Amino acid sequence: MRKRQRFNKQDNQGIREEINKALTVLKQGGLILYPTDTVWGIGCDATNFEAVQRIYELKQREETKSMICLVDSIKMLQRYLEEVPEPAYDIIKLAGRPTTVIYDAPKHIAENIISDDNTLGIRIASDAFCKQLIRSFKKPIVSTSANISGKPTPLSFSEITDDILKGVDYVVNLQRKKRSLKASSIIKLTRDGVVTVIRK
């Protein structure tokens, strides 16, 4: 099991201030650059078609290459899927590192984030900031690496290029010295319970 992050009072105040700023942008359909439980990501309201479209344009990414979104809990996950396959609960509970699960039949999500085969990658965020932001927003948030499509994924804030920094509406002022070694694991899970490991 992953260790739960602990923050002191000053940390919590800083997180709350950044959450409020990010919330304002998300509610207006804007883009944020934020630290996730893996790499730094570009995010927006995952239910807002126009906001998702802006991310594709910023990343110069083909819409056939779908993106993932983050939720704060199993309860939120259930609200955005027609059905959560039973194995998902064990996968989520036993995962030793951030794990994105590709599910069938998402609902109430922007159409341009859903793959042509009607699937969507969703991860329950473990990072304290992400979790609190999503819980306050009460909707899933897109999470995609902070790079132009085809370029290397930045493993730290310092590696993010100016075109990305200038292309978002708000850059979260937290964890800028954080360095990630790898992105999440990816598992595909069909409605009938078939599990396929896409990325370890």
C-alpha positions as CSV (number, residue, x, y, z in Angstrom):
1,M,0.0,0.0,0.0
2,R,1.2,3.5,-0.7
3,K,2.1,5.8,2.2
4,R,-0.5,8.5,2.9
5,Q,1.0,12.0,2.5
6,R,1.1,14.1,5.7
7,F,1.1,17.9,5.7
8,N,1.4,20.4,8.4
9,K,-0.9,23.4,9.0
10,Q,1.2,25.7,6.7
11,D,1.3,23.1,4.0
12,N,-2.5,22.7,4.2
13,Q,-3.0,26.5,3.9
14,G,-0.8,26.6,0.8
15,I,-2.7,23.6,-0.8
16,R,-6.1,25.3,0.0
17,E,-5.0,28.5,-1.7
18,E,-3.8,26.7,-4.8
19,I,-7.0,24.6,-4.9
20,N,-9.1,27.8,-4.9
21,K,-7.1,29.3,-7.7
22,A,-7.2,26.1,-9.8
23,L,-11.0,25.7,-9.1
24,T,-11.7,29.2,-10.5
25,V,-9.9,28.3,-13.7
26,L,-11.5,24.8,-14.1
27,K,-15.0,26.2,-13.5
28,Q,-14.4,28.8,-16.3
29,G,-13.4,26.0,-18.7
30,G,-9.7,26.8,-18.5
31,L,-6.6,24.7,-18.5
32,I,-4.3,24.1,-15.5
33,L,-0.8,22.7,-15.2
34,Y,-0.6,20.7,-12.0
35,P,1.4,18.0,-10.1
36,T,-0.3,14.6,-10.2
37,D,0.5,11.4,-8.4
38,T,2.9,10.6,-11.3
39,V,4.2,13.3,-13.6
40,W,3.2,17.0,-14.0
41,G,0.0,17.1,-16.1
42,I,-2.2,19.4,-18.1
43,G,-5.8,19.3,-16.8
44,C,-9.3,20.6,-17.4
45,D,-12.9,19.8,-16.6
46,A,-13.3,16.3,-18.1
47,T,-17.0,17.0,-18.8
48,N,-16.3,20.1,-20.8
49,F,-15.9,19.4,-24.6
50,E,-14.4,22.8,-25.4
51,A,-11.8,22.6,-22.6
52,V,-10.7,19.1,-23.7
53,Q,-10.4,20.4,-27.2
54,R,-8.1,23.1,-26.1
55,I,-5.7,20.5,-24.6
56,Y,-5.6,18.6,-27.8
57,E,-4.7,21.8,-29.6
58,L,-2.1,22.8,-27.1
59,K,-0.4,19.4,-27.2
60,Q,-0.8,19.2,-31.0
61,R,-2.3,15.8,-30.4
62,E,-4.6,13.8,-32.6
63,E,-8.0,13.3,-31.1
64,T,-7.8,9.6,-31.9
65,K,-5.2,9.5,-29.1
66,S,-7.4,9.6,-26.1
67,M,-6.5,11.1,-22.7
68,I,-7.2,9.9,-19.2
69,C,-9.0,11.5,-16.3
70,L,-8.6,11.5,-12.5
71,V,-11.3,10.9,-9.9
72,D,-11.0,11.2,-6.1
73,S,-12.7,8.0,-5.0
74,I,-14.5,4.8,-6.0
75,K,-17.8,6.6,-5.4
76,M,-16.9,9.2,-8.1
77,L,-15.7,6.5,-10.4
78,Q,-19.1,4.7,-10.2
79,R,-20.9,7.9,-11.2
80,Y,-19.0,8.1,-14.5
81,L,-19.2,4.4,-15.7
82,E,-22.2,2.4,-16.7
83,E,-20.7,-0.4,-14.6
84,V,-17.6,-0.9,-12.5
85,P,-16.4,-4.5,-13.1
86,E,-15.9,-6.5,-9.9
87,P,-12.1,-7.0,-10.4
88,A,-11.6,-3.3,-10.4
89,Y,-12.1,-3.0,-6.7
90,D,-9.3,-5.5,-6.0
91,I,-7.0,-3.8,-8.6
92,I,-7.5,-0.4,-7.0
93,K,-7.1,-1.7,-3.4
94,L,-4.0,-3.8,-4.1
95,A,-2.1,-1.5,-6.5
96,G,1.3,-0.7,-5.1
97,R,1.8,2.4,-7.3
98,P,-0.5,4.7,-9.3
99,T,-2.5,2.6,-11.7
100,T,-4.8,3.8,-14.5
101,V,-7.6,1.4,-15.5
102,I,-9.2,1.5,-18.9
103,Y,-12.9,0.9,-18.5
104,D,-15.8,0.2,-20.9
105,A,-18.8,2.5,-21.3
106,P,-18.0,5.8,-19.6
107,K,-20.8,8.2,-19.1
108,H,-21.4,12.0,-18.4
109,I,-17.9,12.7,-19.8
110,A,-16.9,14.9,-22.7
111,E,-17.2,12.8,-25.9
112,N,-13.7,13.9,-27.2
113,I,-11.9,12.3,-24.3
114,I,-13.6,8.9,-24.9
115,S,-11.8,6.4,-27.3
116,D,-13.4,5.2,-30.5
117,D,-14.1,1.8,-28.8
118,N,-16.1,3.6,-26.1
119,T,-13.4,3.2,-23.4
120,L,-11.8,5.6,-21.0
121,G,-8.7,5.5,-18.7
122,I,-9.5,6.6,-15.2
123,R,-7.2,6.7,-12.1
124,I,-8.2,7.4,-8.5
125,A,-5.7,10.1,-7.5
126,S,-3.5,9.4,-4.5
127,D,-1.7,12.8,-4.4
128,A,-3.1,14.9,-1.6
129,F,-3.4,18.1,-3.8
130,C,-5.1,16.2,-6.7
131,K,-7.5,14.4,-4.4
132,Q,-8.6,17.6,-2.6
133,L,-8.9,19.5,-5.9
134,I,-11.1,16.9,-7.5
135,R,-13.2,16.5,-4.4
136,S,-13.7,20.3,-4.3
137,F,-14.5,20.4,-8.0
138,K,-16.9,17.4,-7.7
139,K,-16.1,16.3,-11.2
140,P,-13.2,14.3,-12.9
141,I,-10.2,16.2,-14.2
142,V,-8.3,15.4,-17.3
143,S,-4.7,14.3,-16.8
144,T,-2.3,14.3,-19.7
145,S,1.5,14.7,-19.7
146,A,2.8,18.3,-20.0
147,N,4.4,18.1,-23.4
148,I,3.8,18.6,-27.1
149,S,2.7,15.3,-28.6
150,G,5.7,13.2,-29.7
151,K,8.1,15.0,-27.4
152,P,9.6,13.4,-24.2
153,T,7.4,13.5,-21.1
154,P,8.8,16.0,-18.5
155,L,9.7,14.2,-15.3
156,S,10.0,17.4,-13.4
157,F,8.6,20.9,-13.6
158,S,11.9,22.3,-14.8
159,E,11.7,20.2,-17.9
160,I,8.3,21.6,-19.0
161,T,8.7,23.8,-22.1
162,D,7.6,27.4,-22.5
163,D,4.9,26.6,-25.1
164,I,3.1,24.5,-22.5
165,L,3.7,26.9,-19.6
166,K,2.3,29.8,-21.7
167,G,-0.6,27.7,-23.2
168,V,-2.4,27.0,-19.9
169,D,-4.4,29.4,-17.9
170,Y,-2.9,28.6,-14.5
171,V,0.3,26.9,-13.2
172,V,-0.1,25.4,-9.7
173,N,2.6,26.7,-7.4
174,L,3.2,23.4,-5.5
175,Q,5.7,20.5,-5.7
176,R,7.9,22.2,-8.4
177,K,11.0,20.3,-7.1
178,K,9.2,17.0,-7.3
179,R,10.6,14.5,-9.8
180,S,8.8,11.5,-11.1
181,L,10.6,8.4,-12.4
182,K,7.7,7.0,-14.4
183,A,4.1,7.3,-15.4
184,S,1.3,5.1,-14.0
185,S,0.7,1.5,-14.7
186,I,-2.1,0.9,-17.2
187,I,-4.6,-2.0,-17.1
188,K,-7.5,-2.6,-19.5
189,L,-10.5,-4.1,-17.8
190,T,-13.6,-5.1,-19.8
191,R,-17.1,-5.3,-18.5
192,D,-17.0,-9.1,-18.4
193,G,-13.9,-8.9,-16.2
194,V,-11.0,-9.6,-18.6
195,V,-7.8,-8.0,-17.4
196,T,-5.0,-7.0,-19.8
197,V,-1.8,-5.3,-18.6
198,I,-1.0,-2.5,-21.1
199,R,1.9,-0.9,-19.2
200,K,3.6,-2.2,-16.0
